[in-house]
Amino acid sequence: MADNRQLLLAAYDQYSDAIYRHCFFRLFSKERAEELMQETFLKTWQYLELGNKVDNLRALLYRIANNLIIDDVRRKKTESLEEKIEEGFAEPAGSDHKDLERQVLLREIRAEMETLPEDYQRVLVMRYIDDLEPREIAEILNTDANNVSVKIHRALMMIKTKFTHE
């Protein structure tokens, strides 16, 4: 029990911010992201206390977070990204022209990501927000790295196509 506690405390220090960001960029809600991040660590604690052995704690945390996100999305329909932006969710940080352009492009990319299938959104967030390698994503999602790489490539091509045809 003491070993599990130390393991989880160390994991919390190391991964809580990353799990929060992952949840946030999947749900676009600060409150829900924080709740799901906390619930992720609670479920991980419960899993460890049952005596289950964990080879890769980081992968387990992301797997639990992903399952919680999927459950959350299924339970209730979330507001669209555009409504969040209108409420001031991603206001530009400054008045600098380049910064404003980056913010507008980021909003457009985020809005376009919402049109992608859920599994494509998931791998893009894990790759470019969480900075996970395809093999790490594969382990989290219980699939192979080639499958992950193909999904990342297809998702990027879908987004690129949107921006090159406008």
FIROPA-148449 format. One record per residue (C-alpha): residue number from 0; x, y negated, z; residue in three letters; chain. Coordinates in Angstrom, 3 decimals, decimal comma, padded with zeros to 6 digits, always signed. Layout:
// residues N
{NUM; {X; Y; Z}; "ala"; "A"}
...
***
This chain:
// residues 166
{0; {+000,000; +000,000; +000,000}; "met"; "A"}
{1; {+002,811; -002,424; +000,859}; "ala"; "A"}
{2; {+004,540; -001,540; -002,429}; "asp"; "A"}
{3; {+001,327; -002,221; -004,367}; "asn"; "A"}
{4; {+000,916; -005,540; -002,595}; "arg"; "A"}
{5; {+004,471; -006,641; -003,425}; "gln"; "A"}
{6; {+004,092; -005,417; -006,996}; "leu"; "A"}
{7; {+000,857; -007,337; -007,485}; "leu"; "A"}
{8; {+002,166; -010,514; -005,823}; "leu"; "A"}
{9; {+005,203; -010,457; -008,097}; "ala"; "A"}
{10; {+002,972; -009,805; -011,131}; "ala"; "A"}
{11; {+000,696; -012,676; -010,122}; "tyr"; "A"}
{12; {+003,643; -015,061; -009,891}; "asp"; "A"}
{13; {+004,983; -013,874; -013,214}; "gln"; "A"}
{14; {+001,810; -013,419; -015,312}; "tyr"; "A"}
{15; {-001,084; -015,419; -013,841}; "ser"; "A"}
{16; {-000,480; -018,497; -016,013}; "asp"; "A"}
{17; {-000,205; -016,372; -019,143}; "ala"; "A"}
{18; {-003,370; -014,420; -018,321}; "ile"; "A"}
{19; {-005,191; -017,711; -017,654}; "tyr"; "A"}
{20; {-004,065; -019,138; -021,032}; "arg"; "A"}
{21; {-005,097; -015,933; -022,755}; "his"; "A"}
{22; {-008,573; -016,113; -021,218}; "cys"; "A"}
{23; {-008,860; -019,830; -021,944}; "phe"; "A"}
{24; {-007,992; -019,509; -025,620}; "phe"; "A"}
{25; {-010,484; -016,691; -026,006}; "arg"; "A"}
{26; {-013,356; -018,387; -024,132}; "leu"; "A"}
{27; {-012,571; -022,130; -024,347}; "phe"; "A"}
{28; {-013,763; -022,599; -020,776}; "ser"; "A"}
{29; {-011,410; -023,610; -017,976}; "lys"; "A"}
{30; {-013,744; -022,345; -015,247}; "glu"; "A"}
{31; {-014,432; -018,960; -016,860}; "arg"; "A"}
{32; {-010,756; -018,521; -017,719}; "ala"; "A"}
{33; {-009,788; -019,071; -014,092}; "glu"; "A"}
{34; {-012,527; -016,730; -012,847}; "glu"; "A"}
{35; {-011,549; -013,979; -015,279}; "leu"; "A"}
{36; {-007,855; -014,392; -014,478}; "met"; "A"}
{37; {-008,655; -013,898; -010,789}; "gln"; "A"}
{38; {-010,947; -010,980; -011,537}; "glu"; "A"}
{39; {-008,183; -009,412; -013,642}; "thr"; "A"}
{40; {-005,849; -009,339; -010,658}; "phe"; "A"}
{41; {-008,609; -008,097; -008,355}; "leu"; "A"}
{42; {-009,399; -005,188; -010,684}; "lys"; "A"}
{43; {-005,692; -004,455; -011,028}; "thr"; "A"}
{44; {-005,381; -004,358; -007,233}; "trp"; "A"}
{45; {-008,337; -001,954; -007,020}; "gln"; "A"}
{46; {-006,801; +000,233; -009,718}; "tyr"; "A"}
{47; {-003,481; +000,387; -007,881}; "leu"; "A"}
{48; {-005,136; +001,082; -004,532}; "glu"; "A"}
{49; {-006,819; +004,136; -006,030}; "leu"; "A"}
{50; {-003,335; +005,571; -006,408}; "gly"; "A"}
{51; {-003,112; +005,174; -010,168}; "asn"; "A"}
{52; {+000,381; +005,025; -011,632}; "lys"; "A"}
{53; {+001,191; +002,118; -013,933}; "val"; "A"}
{54; {+004,079; +002,233; -016,393}; "asp"; "A"}
{55; {+003,578; -001,266; -017,821}; "asn"; "A"}
{56; {+001,796; -003,649; -015,460}; "leu"; "A"}
{57; {+001,776; -006,494; -017,985}; "arg"; "A"}
{58; {-000,032; -004,338; -020,535}; "ala"; "A"}
{59; {-002,543; -003,251; -017,891}; "leu"; "A"}
{60; {-003,248; -006,868; -016,931}; "leu"; "A"}
{61; {-003,909; -007,862; -020,535}; "tyr"; "A"}
{62; {-006,061; -004,780; -021,121}; "arg"; "A"}
{63; {-008,194; -005,605; -018,072}; "ile"; "A"}
{64; {-008,405; -009,288; -019,083}; "ala"; "A"}
{65; {-009,481; -008,305; -022,606}; "asn"; "A"}
{66; {-012,184; -005,995; -021,279}; "asn"; "A"}
{67; {-013,472; -008,746; -018,977}; "leu"; "A"}
{68; {-013,539; -011,221; -021,864}; "ile"; "A"}
{69; {-015,453; -008,785; -024,058}; "ile"; "A"}
{70; {-017,946; -008,152; -021,251}; "asp"; "A"}
{71; {-018,332; -011,890; -020,663}; "asp"; "A"}
{72; {-018,991; -012,605; -024,337}; "val"; "A"}
{73; {-021,528; -009,798; -024,521}; "arg"; "A"}
{74; {-023,311; -010,973; -021,366}; "arg"; "A"}
{75; {-023,946; -014,496; -022,477}; "lys"; "A"}
{76; {-023,629; -016,492; -025,593}; "lys"; "A"}
{77; {-021,013; -019,186; -025,086}; "thr"; "A"}
{78; {-021,179; -022,712; -026,405}; "glu"; "A"}
{79; {-019,568; -023,297; -029,755}; "ser"; "A"}
{80; {-016,120; -024,803; -029,942}; "leu"; "A"}
{81; {-017,511; -027,920; -031,603}; "glu"; "A"}
{82; {-019,742; -028,604; -028,595}; "glu"; "A"}
{83; {-016,743; -028,172; -026,303}; "lys"; "A"}
{84; {-014,721; -030,636; -028,374}; "ile"; "A"}
{85; {-017,566; -033,155; -028,336}; "glu"; "A"}
{86; {-017,630; -032,871; -024,546}; "glu"; "A"}
{87; {-013,957; -033,860; -024,487}; "gly"; "A"}
{88; {-012,408; -030,411; -024,047}; "phe"; "A"}
{89; {-009,460; -031,213; -026,319}; "ala"; "A"}
{90; {-009,109; -034,948; -026,522}; "glu"; "A"}
{91; {-005,930; -036,205; -028,137}; "pro"; "A"}
{92; {-003,179; -036,743; -025,584}; "ala"; "A"}
{93; {-002,120; -040,140; -026,891}; "gly"; "A"}
{94; {-002,724; -042,769; -029,500}; "ser"; "A"}
{95; {+000,279; -041,765; -031,586}; "asp"; "A"}
{96; {-000,776; -041,150; -035,205}; "his"; "A"}
{97; {+001,185; -037,884; -035,591}; "lys"; "A"}
{98; {-000,192; -036,591; -032,298}; "asp"; "A"}
{99; {-003,723; -037,386; -033,451}; "leu"; "A"}
{100; {-003,154; -035,547; -036,735}; "glu"; "A"}
{101; {-001,844; -032,494; -034,854}; "arg"; "A"}
{102; {-004,884; -032,539; -032,574}; "gln"; "A"}
{103; {-007,272; -032,694; -035,540}; "val"; "A"}
{104; {-005,461; -029,840; -037,290}; "leu"; "A"}
{105; {-005,477; -027,796; -034,086}; "leu"; "A"}
{106; {-009,239; -028,341; -033,742}; "arg"; "A"}
{107; {-009,778; -027,238; -037,323}; "glu"; "A"}
{108; {-007,663; -024,124; -036,834}; "ile"; "A"}
{109; {-009,487; -023,266; -033,601}; "arg"; "A"}
{110; {-012,858; -023,746; -035,284}; "ala"; "A"}
{111; {-011,756; -021,545; -038,174}; "glu"; "A"}
{112; {-010,508; -018,891; -035,742}; "met"; "A"}
{113; {-014,020; -018,675; -034,308}; "glu"; "A"}
{114; {-015,265; -017,484; -037,703}; "thr"; "A"}
{115; {-012,855; -014,531; -037,686}; "leu"; "A"}
{116; {-013,852; -011,093; -036,433}; "pro"; "A"}
{117; {-013,276; -010,662; -032,694}; "glu"; "A"}
{118; {-010,371; -008,236; -033,125}; "asp"; "A"}
{119; {-008,560; -010,714; -035,402}; "tyr"; "A"}
{120; {-009,068; -013,536; -032,893}; "gln"; "A"}
{121; {-007,740; -011,308; -030,129}; "arg"; "A"}
{122; {-004,485; -010,422; -031,910}; "val"; "A"}
{123; {-003,852; -014,030; -032,992}; "leu"; "A"}
{124; {-004,220; -015,298; -029,433}; "val"; "A"}
{125; {-001,995; -012,542; -028,097}; "met"; "A"}
{126; {+000,655; -013,169; -030,755}; "arg"; "A"}
{127; {+000,731; -016,969; -030,955}; "tyr"; "A"}
{128; {-000,617; -018,136; -027,603}; "ile"; "A"}
{129; {+000,601; -015,335; -025,326}; "asp"; "A"}
{130; {+003,781; -014,879; -027,405}; "asp"; "A"}
{131; {+003,510; -011,085; -027,328}; "leu"; "A"}
{132; {+005,241; -008,907; -029,889}; "glu"; "A"}
{133; {+003,103; -006,599; -032,082}; "pro"; "A"}
{134; {+004,342; -003,523; -030,190}; "arg"; "A"}
{135; {+003,279; -005,107; -026,874}; "glu"; "A"}
{136; {-000,125; -006,014; -028,313}; "ile"; "A"}
{137; {-000,462; -002,456; -029,610}; "ala"; "A"}
{138; {+000,193; -001,071; -026,152}; "glu"; "A"}
{139; {-002,385; -003,396; -024,608}; "ile"; "A"}
{140; {-005,022; -002,558; -027,216}; "leu"; "A"}
{141; {-004,236; +001,178; -027,354}; "asn"; "A"}
{142; {-003,348; +001,160; -031,034}; "thr"; "A"}
{143; {-000,167; +001,182; -033,106}; "asp"; "A"}
{144; {+002,072; -001,780; -033,916}; "ala"; "A"}
{145; {+001,489; -001,450; -037,667}; "asn"; "A"}
{146; {-002,271; -001,842; -037,162}; "asn"; "A"}
{147; {-001,649; -004,978; -035,074}; "val"; "A"}
{148; {+000,724; -006,439; -037,683}; "ser"; "A"}
{149; {-001,808; -005,844; -040,450}; "val"; "A"}
{150; {-004,569; -007,568; -038,433}; "lys"; "A"}
{151; {-002,325; -010,536; -037,697}; "ile"; "A"}
{152; {-001,400; -010,839; -041,367}; "his"; "A"}
{153; {-005,017; -010,574; -042,545}; "arg"; "A"}
{154; {-006,218; -013,109; -039,971}; "ala"; "A"}
{155; {-003,541; -015,586; -041,003}; "leu"; "A"}
{156; {-004,400; -015,089; -044,676}; "met"; "A"}
{157; {-008,091; -015,725; -043,938}; "met"; "A"}
{158; {-007,257; -018,970; -042,166}; "ile"; "A"}
{159; {-004,728; -019,991; -044,813}; "lys"; "A"}
{160; {-007,259; -019,333; -047,569}; "thr"; "A"}
{161; {-009,722; -021,654; -045,862}; "lys"; "A"}
{162; {-007,226; -024,514; -045,715}; "phe"; "A"}
{163; {-005,837; -024,058; -049,243}; "thr"; "A"}
{164; {-009,307; -024,068; -050,849}; "his"; "A"}
{165; {-010,480; -027,346; -049,359}; "glu"; "A"}
***
